Amino acid sequence: MLTLYRRHRAKCKSSARRAKCTCPIWVQGVLRGDTIRKSLDLTNWESANKLIRDWEIDGPEVSVSVSDATGRWIADCEARNMKPSSIRKYREIKKELDGRFDALRSVSVDDVRKLRESWKVKYSSGTMAKRLELVRAFFSFCEGSGWIERNPGKGVKSAPTKQTPTLPYSETEWERIQWALDTYGEIHAQSPPRICRQLKALVLLMRFSGLRISDAVSLRRDAIDSDGRLFLYQAKTGAPVSIPLPTGVLSALAACEEGDDRYFWNGVCALKSRLTEWQERLKKVFVIAGIPKGHGHRLRDSFAVSLLQKGVGLETVSILLGHTSIKTTQKHYAPWVKARQDALDAAVRGTW
């Protein structure tokens, strides 16, 4: 027979074996001839009773620690060939979970709420929401592995976030950016001509291909064929997705020819370090152009919006941007769909 009791912490004011506190629940007794005395890694009495009933039917189960579970989670992510940038974010969450929780089964909804509350002083609402999604993904992995009965992250709501509207560069701003690229070497005389050429090619490439800066910086020369088409990625159907590049972009890239496999990264140093260098140079370009709050991602936005304003369908733009779901494209770019705007204009003119 097994008996449940609470093992009170030093700070707990209660001493009753079945007290209504949050101290850990232990079990002691004999099951199938074996003497048992151990913590259940639980604080909820109802959950403890259910666990003991399951033990009496199926036998004691092995308790999985959070550290072991996060390790398996990261290994699974790597086996799925996820992007290094994504795995880095997952490792950050792993480090935080490992330092905060011990037994996986003991993590409650309220524990995840407290974790979310601890982020309030460090992160914005948007970042908190993204981190919570990663925490939910971890517990979903554990639930699917049969280590826990339910995902405690599902009961925790994200902080309300204010969606920043997509803001492409206007024609005037784009002209100023091109002027800034041409004068960059004069203003920053310490920059070698090679860097100035690469910087111009990088900006033009991002603007007319929609590549993220990480994909642009790591771009290999063989990704552009003899016809000037840029290979973007392999679709799930196996068909390659590629786009033609304007002559001006191809000429700028050709001016960066130095015999390396890539245009903007030698493949030797860490990509993250090289990305930081190019991002700092882009900031200087935007300052010269009089756009101090300019950002490289707005070049990708400009690519997408220019297509939508010319009547290209949202689904096609989603494919070119490499979004896994058209919902992502709709979330950021729906207001720029030409057909939608035409309908709004027609509705207003109908009232004249």
Secondary structure, 3 states (H helix, E strand, C coil): CEEEEECCCCCCCCCCCCCCCCCCEEEEEEECCEEEEEECCCCCHHHHHHHHHHHHHHCCCCCCEHHHHHHHHHHHHHHCCCCHHHHHHHHHHHHHHHHHCCEHHHCCHHHHHHHHHHCCCCCCHHHHHHHHHHHHHHHHHHHHCCCCCCCHHHHCCCCCCCCCCCCCCCHHHHHHHHHHHHHHHHHCCCCCHHHHHHHHHHHHHHHHHCCCHHHHHCCEHHHECCCCEEEEEECCCCCEEEEECCHHHHHHHHCCCCCCCECCCCCCCCHHHHHHHHHHHHHHHHHHCCCCCCCCHHHHHHHHHHHHHCCCCHHHHHHHHCCCCHHHHHHHHHHHCHHHHHHHHHHHHCCC
